[in-house]
């Protein structure tokens, strides 16, 4: 059997910590995105725009922490904005 090096064990530990951190960040982002969708479904005037700002901020923080790719973040923000602005347009 191959030897397991100390560095391998350490890297596995670090990967586990990063995984947990990224999961927590992404769960927060998903929760806020759901909040935006429910605000749009509620069809209130100001609530969707304020929740959109919260979601944009949370997605940006996820990018800065490395939990989300910048292009993915941009796409999600764009789609959320279309969703919110579609409400005010009609």
N, C-alpha and C positions, 0 to 999 in steps of 0.2 A: 504494500500500500504506500502511496506517496505521503511524504511528510507534510503536515500542515504548519505553515510558517506563522510566526507571531504577527507579521504584517497582514497576512490573509485574515486572521481572526479580527484584527483591529479594523480592517477595511469592511468586514462584514458587520461589525458593530456600528461603524459610522454610517454605512448604507441603511441599516435598520433605523437609526436616529433620523436620518434625512427623510426616509420614507414616512415615518410618523409625522414629522414636521410638515412635509408636503401634503400629506393627507388632511391634516388639520387645516391648513391654509385653503386647500381646494374645497373642503367641506364648507368652510365659511363663505367662499365665493359662490358655491352652488346654492347655499341658503339665501344669499342676497339676490341672486338671479331669480330664484323662485318668488322672492318678495316683489321683485319688479313685475313679473308675470301676473301675480295676484293683484297688484295695484292697477295694472292695465285692465284686468278683468273686472275690477271694481268700478272702473270708469269714473274715477274722481278726477278733479281738475289738476291739482298740484302734486298729489302723492306720487304718480309715476315718475315725474321729473326729478323729485328729490331722491327717490329710491334709485333712479338711474345714475345720479351723481354718486351715491354710496357704492353702487355696483362698479362703476368706473374706477373709483378709488381702490376698492378691494381687488379688482382685477389687476390694476397697476402695481399694487403691493405684491401680489402673487408673482408678477413678472420680475420685480426687483429682488424677490427672495429666490428666484430660480425655479419656482414650482410650476410655472406656465411659460410656454414659448411666446415671444412677443407677437408673432404673426397670429397665433391662436387668440391671444388677448385682443388684438385689434379686430379680428373677425367677430368675436363675441360682443365687444362693445358696439361695433357697427350694427350688428343684428338687433341688439337690445334697443339701440337708438331708433332704428327703423320701426321696431315694434311700438315704442312709446310715441314716436312722431306720427305713426299711422293712426293712432288714437285721436290726436288733435286734428289731423287732416280731414277726418270724416265726421 
